[in-house]
Amino acid sequence: MIGSAGAFAAAALIAGAVAAPSATADARHHGSSTQDREAKGAAIAAAKAAKKGIDWKDCPADWALDKPIQCGWVTVPLDYAKPYGKQIKLAVDRAVSTGTKSERQGSLVYNPGGPGGSGLRFPTRVTTKNPLWTKTSKAYDFVGFDPRGVGHSAPISCIDPQEFVKAPKADPVPDTEADKLAQRKLAKEYADGCAERSGDMLPQMTTPNTARDLDVIRAGLGEKKINYLGVSYGTYLGAVYGTLFPGHVRRMIVDSVVNPAKDNIWYQANLNQDIAFQGRWNDWQDWVAKNDATFHLGTTRAAVQKQWETLRAAAKKNPIGGVVGPAELIAFFQSAPYYDSSWVPVAQVWSKYVGGDTQALVDAAAPDMSDTAGNIASENSNAVYTAVECADAKWPTSWKKWDRDNTELNKKYPFMTWANAWMNLPCATWPTKQQTPIEVKTGKGLPSVLIVQSTRDAATPYEGAVELHKRFKGSRLITEKDAGSHGVTGLVNPCINDRVDTYLLTGRTDRKDVTCTPHATPKP
């Protein structure tokens, strides 16, 4: 459950001439002949893309990306071990740099996370004149893309989208063994649905393949080296790219970092997340209590928690508006521990409910069955999330292990634990081959990578940044202390913003790691 809050909330189970890269760029780190073939395949695909370039045009009307943003396509092999086999097309877009020719430093490519998030909105940071990005947009073309399987890039699906969003769903917290059995059945059906609807794509929906895609995009853009900004799961994509193609990185910023240790990907990562989510949920409850004069939800964390339990029990007994049960409540409320920008809106909706206005909660937490495009996007996002995490690594197949680990965690960290478990359980019965994660490490030519992380992050706990910092020699870590919003580079905090600008514009980092005070707490 790494993704952007949107992706997760929607899940409702509870986001010039180019030197052809040397074939050894990603082979060197791996012994197996498949990986050698994939490395060669990536070099072949990149050479083809460099020759062809990208045919930029106005974006299709229904993509909602207005001029001057331009769109195009990059062709990649579905399976890099078979570079001349089946090809898929990846959607890319850009806003060209706003500065002079002499100010331009190349393309800045972005991934927002997920797995399953689309990066196509990234160039709008230029067109909307987002003040945090005006300096860097003079130097860089802002480039977004839909990763394989996402959105416009050979999208995958696991279940009928309208069925996927339908509410109310069963309470994720099981009362009986029968409840657990029902959830296990749903997870198995979901995994089987993925195979049925998207079978040929599933074995190839891996982070290393997306990293190879990123290198083909680099070549298509006419860049010898990539400038990359990855947030959340996008940090793991960056870590894998930096390991496979260290000599193709010019500058790289990773923000809110997935712990790249092999034994963390992905089962353990999700368990660690449950603990971090509880911590950030508590932070938010403290803030709600402090602002009781505005929200009237209780003057202490315990009182706010009691109010939450009351709401949950009411929704379980009788779904609010017939559609909002405990699963829908968790999907809506979890955006508060994810993002500080959700603190006020979530508290306001809850406050209205307690004051007698149930409609606000129904509008916020129930699916909109008439929004078929939105529902297709939500289902696709969840399908990619599942497919990538299930394909990247081997998951426990023993239900006893899942049951034991989640029952134990739920005692102390009840907010997200079971909802997250059911979201990931399809990986226990995944119908296609599961890979071994790559050993993330420094390779020849990797520049200093800038790592940005808040200490109270729920989705990607702080240890992830520390671990990547150890593995990427010469990297610099900026820590935002006592803050916990997910995705730090998009928030106003001059201590961070100025360093991000300096790094992207000059390549310079501080001589040692930096600790910043937190960004401003939301005001009710």
C-alpha positions in Angstrom: 0.0 0.0 0.0 2.8 2.4 -0.9 1.1 4.5 -3.5 -0.4 7.9 -3.5 -3.4 8.2 -1.2 -5.7 8.4 -4.3 -4.6 5.0 -5.5 -5.0 3.4 -2.1 -8.3 5.1 -1.1 -9.8 4.0 -4.4 -8.6 0.5 -3.8 -11.5 0.2 -1.4 -10.3 -3.3 -0.6 -9.8 -1.2 1.7 -1.1 5.9 -7.9 20.3 14.7 -29.7 22.4 11.7 -30.4 22.5 9.2 -27.7 25.1 6.6 -27.0 23.4 3.3 -26.9 23.7 2.0 -23.4 26.3 -0.7 -23.0 24.6 -4.1 -22.7 26.6 -4.6 -19.5 25.0 -1.7 -17.8 22.5 -3.9 -16.1 24.1 -7.3 -16.7 27.1 -6.6 -14.5 25.1 -6.9 -11.3 23.5 -10.2 -12.1 24.7 -13.6 -13.0 21.8 -15.2 -14.7 21.6 -15.6 -18.4 18.0 -14.2 -18.4 19.3 -11.0 -16.9 22.1 -10.8 -19.4 19.5 -11.1 -22.1 17.4 -8.5 -20.5 20.3 -6.1 -20.3 21.1 -6.6 -24.0 17.4 -6.2 -24.8 17.3 -2.9 -22.9 20.3 -1.7 -24.9 18.7 -2.7 -28.2 15.4 -1.0 -27.3 17.2 2.2 -26.2 19.2 2.3 -29.4 16.0 2.0 -31.4 14.3 4.8 -29.4 17.4 7.1 -29.7 17.2 6.7 -33.5 13.5 7.2 -33.7 13.0 10.0 -31.1 9.6 11.0 -29.8 7.0 12.5 -32.2 5.6 15.3 -30.0 2.1 16.5 -30.7 -0.8 18.2 -28.9 -2.2 15.8 -26.3 -5.4 13.9 -27.0 -8.4 16.0 -25.9 -9.6 13.4 -23.3 -6.2 13.4 -21.5 -7.0 16.8 -20.0 -3.4 18.1 -20.7 -3.7 21.5 -22.4 -1.2 23.2 -24.6 1.7 23.9 -24.4 2.0 20.4 -22.9 2.9 17.9 -25.6 2.4 14.2 -25.7 4.1 11.3 -27.5 4.9 7.6 -27.4 7.9 5.4 -26.7 7.9 1.7 -27.8 9.4 -0.9 -25.5 9.5 -4.7 -25.5 7.0 -6.4 -23.2 9.8 -8.8 -22.3 13.3 -7.5 -22.4 14.7 -11.0 -22.8 12.9 -11.0 -26.2 13.6 -7.5 -27.5 12.2 -8.3 -31.0 9.0 -9.9 -29.6 5.8 -8.2 -28.5 6.1 -4.5 -28.1 4.0 -2.1 -26.0 3.7 1.7 -26.2 4.3 4.0 -23.3 2.6 7.4 -23.0 4.9 10.3 -22.3 4.4 14.1 -22.1 6.4 17.2 -21.5 6.4 20.9 -20.8 9.5 22.4 -22.4 11.9 24.4 -20.3 10.9 28.1 -19.9 14.4 29.5 -19.8 16.9 30.4 -22.6 18.7 27.9 -24.7 21.8 28.4 -22.6 19.9 27.8 -19.3 18.5 24.4 -20.5 20.0 21.3 -18.8 17.9 18.5 -20.3 14.8 16.6 -19.2 13.6 16.0 -15.6 11.6 12.8 -15.6 9.1 12.1 -12.8 7.4 9.1 -11.2 4.8 9.8 -8.4 4.7 6.3 -6.9 2.1 3.7 -6.6 3.1 1.3 -8.1 0.2 2.3 -10.4 0.5 6.1 -10.3 0.5 8.2 -13.6 3.2 10.8 -14.0 1.4 12.7 -16.8 0.3 15.5 -14.5 3.9 16.5 -13.7 4.3 19.0 -16.6 1.3 21.0 -15.2 3.7 22.2 -12.5 5.2 24.3 -15.3 2.0 25.4 -16.9 0.3 26.3 -13.6 3.5 28.2 -12.6 3.8 26.3 -9.4 6.1 28.6 -7.4 8.2 25.7 -5.9 9.3 24.7 -9.5 9.7 28.0 -11.4 13.5 28.0 -11.1 14.0 24.4 -12.1 11.5 24.7 -15.0 13.8 27.3 -16.6 16.5 24.6 -16.8 14.5 21.4 -17.5 11.8 20.0 -19.7 9.4 18.5 -17.2 8.6 15.0 -18.5 5.9 12.6 -17.2 5.0 9.1 -18.3 2.5 6.3 -17.6 4.5 3.3 -16.5 3.8 0.0 -18.2 0.3 -1.2 -17.4 -0.8 2.2 -16.2 -3.4 4.5 -17.8 -2.5 4.9 -21.5 0.5 2.5 -21.5 -1.0 -0.9 -22.2 -3.3 -0.7 -19.2 -4.0 -3.9 -17.2 -7.1 -4.8 -15.3 -8.1 -7.5 -12.7 -11.8 -7.0 -12.2 -14.7 -5.1 -13.7 -14.2 -1.5 -12.5 -17.8 -0.9 -11.4 -17.6 -4.1 -9.4 -14.3 -3.0 -8.0 -15.6 0.2 -6.5 -19.0 -1.1 -5.4 -19.8 -0.4 -1.7 -20.2 -1.3 1.1 -17.4 -3.9 1.3 -16.9 -6.2 4.2 -15.3 -4.8 7.3 -11.6 -5.5 6.9 -11.2 -6.3 10.6 -12.4 -9.9 11.0 -14.6 -11.0 13.8 -14.6 -14.7 13.0 -12.7 -17.3 11.1 -15.5 -17.2 8.6 -14.7 -13.5 7.9 -11.1 -14.4 7.2 -12.1 -17.2 4.9 -14.4 -14.8 2.9 -11.5 -12.3 2.5 -9.1 -15.1 1.4 -11.6 -16.2 -1.2 -11.9 -12.6 -2.5 -8.1 -12.3 -2.7 -7.8 -15.6 -4.6 -10.6 -14.5 -7.0 -8.8 -11.2 -7.5 -5.5 -12.9 -8.3 -7.3 -15.2 -10.8 -9.0 -12.2 -12.3 -5.7 -10.5 -13.0 -4.5 -13.7 -14.8 -7.7 -13.9 -16.8 -7.8 -10.2 -17.8 -4.1 -9.4 -18.1 -2.3 -12.7 -18.2 0.5 -12.0 -20.7 1.5 -8.7 -19.0 1.7 -10.1 -15.4 5.1 -11.8 -15.5 6.6 -8.6 -17.0 5.1 -6.1 -14.5 8.3 -5.7 -12.5 10.2 -2.7 -11.2 13.4 -3.7 -13.1 11.4 -3.8 -16.3 9.9 -0.3 -15.5 13.5 0.8 -14.9 14.5 -0.5 -18.3 11.5 1.4 -19.8 12.8 4.5 -18.1 16.1 4.0 -19.8 14.4 3.6 -23.2 12.4 6.9 -22.5 15.8 8.6 -21.7 17.1 7.5 -25.1 13.9 8.5 -26.9 14.2 12.0 -25.3 17.7 12.3 -26.8 19.4 12.4 -23.4 22.7 10.6 -22.7 21.9 10.8 -19.0 18.7 11.2 -17.0 17.6 13.7 -14.4 15.0 11.9 -12.2 12.6 12.8 -9.5 10.8 9.9 -7.8 8.4 10.0 -4.9 7.2 7.1 -2.7 7.4 3.9 -4.9 9.1 6.2 -7.4 12.1 6.1 -5.0 12.4 2.3 -5.4 12.1 2.7 -9.2 14.9 5.2 -8.9 17.0 3.0 -6.7 16.6 0.1 -9.1 17.4 2.3 -12.1 20.5 3.7 -10.4 21.6 0.1 -9.7 21.0 -1.1 -13.3 22.1 2.1 -15.1 24.5 4.0 -12.7 26.3 5.6 -15.6 23.1 7.0 -17.1 22.2 9.1 -14.1 23.0 12.8 -14.2 20.9 13.9 -11.1 18.5 12.0 -9.0 16.2 13.1 -6.2 14.3 10.5 -4.2 11.6 11.7 -1.9 9.8 9.6 0.8 11.9 6.5 0.4 10.9 2.8 0.1 13.5 0.7 2.1 15.2 -1.1 -0.8 16.6 -4.0 1.2 15.8 -7.3 -0.6 14.1 -8.8 2.5 11.9 -5.7 2.8 10.4 -6.0 -0.7 7.3 -6.3 -0.4 5.8 -8.4 2.4 7.8 -6.8 5.2 7.4 -3.3 3.8 3.7 -3.6 4.2 3.9 -4.8 7.8 6.3 -1.9 8.6 3.9 0.5 7.1 1.1 -0.6 9.4 3.2 0.4 12.4 4.1 3.8 10.8 0.5 4.5 9.8 -0.6 4.0 13.4 2.0 6.5 14.5 0.9 9.1 12.1 -2.8 8.5 12.8 -2.0 9.2 16.4 -0.3 12.5 15.4 -3.4 13.5 13.5 -5.7 12.7 16.4 -3.5 14.8 18.7 -3.9 17.7 16.3 -7.7 17.1 16.0 -7.9 17.2 19.9 -5.8 20.4 20.0 -8.3 22.0 17.6 -11.4 20.8 19.5 -12.8 24.3 19.4 -13.1 23.9 15.6 -14.0 20.2 15.2 -15.7 19.2 18.5 -14.4 15.6 18.2 -12.7 15.4 21.7 -10.0 17.3 23.6 -7.7 14.3 24.0 -6.4 11.6 21.6 -8.3 9.0 23.6 -11.5 10.9 23.2 -10.9 11.3 19.4 -10.1 7.6 19.2 -13.3 6.8 21.0 -15.3 9.0 18.6 -13.6 7.0 15.7 -14.6 3.7 17.3 -18.2 4.9 17.7 -18.3 6.0 14.0 -16.8 2.7 12.9 -19.3 0.7 15.0 -22.2 2.7 13.6 -21.1 2.2 10.0 -20.6 -1.6 10.6 -24.0 -2.0 12.1 -25.7 0.1 9.5 -23.6 1.5 6.6 -24.0 5.3 6.4 -26.2 6.2 3.5 -26.4 2.5 2.7 -22.9 2.6 1.2 -20.2 3.7 3.8 -19.1 0.9 6.0 -15.9 0.4 7.9 -13.9 -0.4 4.7 -15.0 2.8 3.1 -14.3 4.8 6.3 -10.7 3.5 6.4 -10.2 4.3 2.7 -11.3 7.8 3.3 -9.7 8.5 6.7 -6.3 7.1 5.8 -5.6 10.1 3.6 -5.1 12.1 6.9 -2.0 10.0 8.0 -0.8 10.0 4.4 -0.9 13.8 3.7 -1.0 16.8 5.9 -3.1 18.5 3.2 -5.9 16.1 4.1 -5.9 16.9 7.9 -8.4 19.7 7.7 -10.8 18.3 5.0 -11.1 14.9 6.7 -11.6 16.5 10.1 -14.3 18.8 8.7 -16.2 16.0 7.1 -16.1 14.0 10.3 -17.1 17.1 12.4 -20.1 17.6 10.1 -21.1 14.0 10.6 -21.0 14.3 14.4 -23.0 17.5 14.1 -25.8 15.6 12.2 -24.8 16.1 8.5 -24.2 12.5 7.2 -24.3 13.6 3.5 -20.9 15.2 3.6 -19.4 11.8 4.7 -21.3 9.9 2.1 -20.2 12.3 -0.6 -16.6 12.0 0.6 -16.3 8.3 1.3 -18.7 6.5 -1.0 -17.8 5.6 -4.6 -19.4 7.6 -7.4 -20.9 4.9 -9.6 -21.5 7.4 -12.4 -17.8 8.3 -12.7 -17.0 5.4 -15.0 -13.7 7.0 -16.2 -12.6 7.6 -12.6 -13.6 4.1 -11.6 -11.6 2.6 -14.5 -8.6 4.6 -13.4 -9.0 3.4 -9.8 -9.3 -0.2 -10.7 -6.3 0.1 -13.1 -4.2 1.7 -10.4 -4.9 -1.1 -7.9 -4.3 -3.7 -10.6 -0.8 -2.3 -11.3 -0.1 -1.9 -7.6 -0.9 -5.6 -7.1 0.8 -6.9 -10.2 4.1 -5.1 -9.5 4.4 -6.0 -5.9 3.4 -9.6 -6.5 5.8 -10.0 -9.5 8.8 -8.2 -7.9 9.3 -10.7 -5.0 8.3 -14.0 -3.6 5.5 -13.7 -1.0 4.6 -16.1 1.8 2.1 -18.7 0.5 1.2 -19.9 4.0 -2.0 -18.4 5.3 -0.8 -19.3 8.8 2.0 -16.8 8.5 -0.2 -14.0 7.2 -2.8 -14.7 9.9 -0.2 -14.8 12.7 1.7 -11.7 11.6 -1.4 -9.6 11.1 -3.2 -10.8 14.2 -0.2 -9.8 16.2 0.3 -6.4 14.6 -3.4 -5.6 14.8 -3.2 -5.7 18.6 -1.0 -2.6 18.8 -1.5 -1.0 15.4 -5.2 -1.6 14.5 -5.8 1.4 12.2 -4.5 -0.1 8.9 -3.3 -3.6 9.6 -6.1 -5.8 8.3 -7.1 -3.5 5.5 -3.6 -3.6 4.2 -3.3 -7.3 4.6 -6.3 -8.0 2.4 -5.1 -5.6 -0.2 -1.9 -7.6 -0.5 -3.2 -11.1 0.0 -3.6 -11.8 -3.8 0.2 -12.1 -3.8 -0.1 -15.3 -1.7 -1.8 -17.1 -4.6 -0.3 -15.1 -7.5 -0.7 -17.1 -10.7 2.6 -16.1 -12.4 6.3 -16.2 -11.6 7.6 -14.1 -8.8 11.1 -12.6 -9.1 13.9 -12.0 -6.6 14.4 -8.3 -5.8 17.5 -6.7 -7.1 20.4 -5.9 -4.7 20.3 -2.1 -4.7 23.9 -0.7 -4.6 26.3 1.9 -6.0 27.7 1.2 -9.5 30.3 3.0 -11.6 29.4 6.5 -12.6 26.5 7.0 -10.1 26.5 10.7 -9.0 25.6 12.0 -5.6 21.9 11.2 -5.1 19.7 13.6 -3.0 17.4 11.8 -0.5 14.6 13.7 1.1 12.5 12.2 3.9 10.3 13.2 6.9 10.8 11.2 10.1 7.1 10.5 10.7 6.1 9.4 7.2 3.4 6.7 7.3 3.7 5.2 3.9 7.5 4.9 3.6 9.0 4.8 7.1 12.1 6.8 7.8 14.4 3.8 8.0 14.0 3.4 4.2 15.8 6.7 3.6 18.6 5.7 6.0 19.0 2.3 4.2 19.2 3.8 0.7 21.6 6.4 1.9 23.9 3.6 3.1 23.7 1.8 -0.2 24.2 4.8 -2.5 27.7 6.0 -1.7 28.1 9.7 -1.8 24.4 10.4 -1.4 23.1 13.2 0.8 20.1 12.9 3.2 17.9 15.8 4.1 15.7 14.8 7.1 12.6 16.8 7.8 12.3 16.2 11.6 9.0 15.8 13.4 7.1 16.0 10.2 5.2 13.1 8.5 3.6 14.2 5.2 4.3 11.8 2.4 6.0 13.5 -0.5 8.2 16.3 1.0 9.5 18.1 -2.1 6.0 19.3 -3.0 5.5 21.1 0.4 6.6 24.6 1.3 9.7 24.3 3.5 12.5 26.7 2.3 15.2 24.5 4.1 14.2 21.7 1.7 13.0 23.7 -1.4 16.2 25.7 -1.7 18.4 22.6 -1.5 16.3 20.8 -4.1 16.7 23.9 -6.4 20.5 24.1 -5.8 21.0 20.4 -6.5 18.9 20.4 -9.7 20.5 23.7 -11.0 24.1 23.1 -10.0 24.5 19.5 -8.9 25.8 20.7 -5.6 24.8 19.2 -2.2 25.7 20.1 1.3 29.0 18.8 2.6 27.1 16.6 5.1 23.6 15.5 5.8 21.1 18.1 6.8 18.2 18.2 9.3 15.4 20.6 8.6 12.6 21.8 11.0 9.1 20.7 9.9 6.9 22.5 7.5 4.0 24.4 8.9 1.3 22.4 10.6 -2.1 22.7 8.9 -4.4 25.4 10.3 -8.1 24.5 10.8 
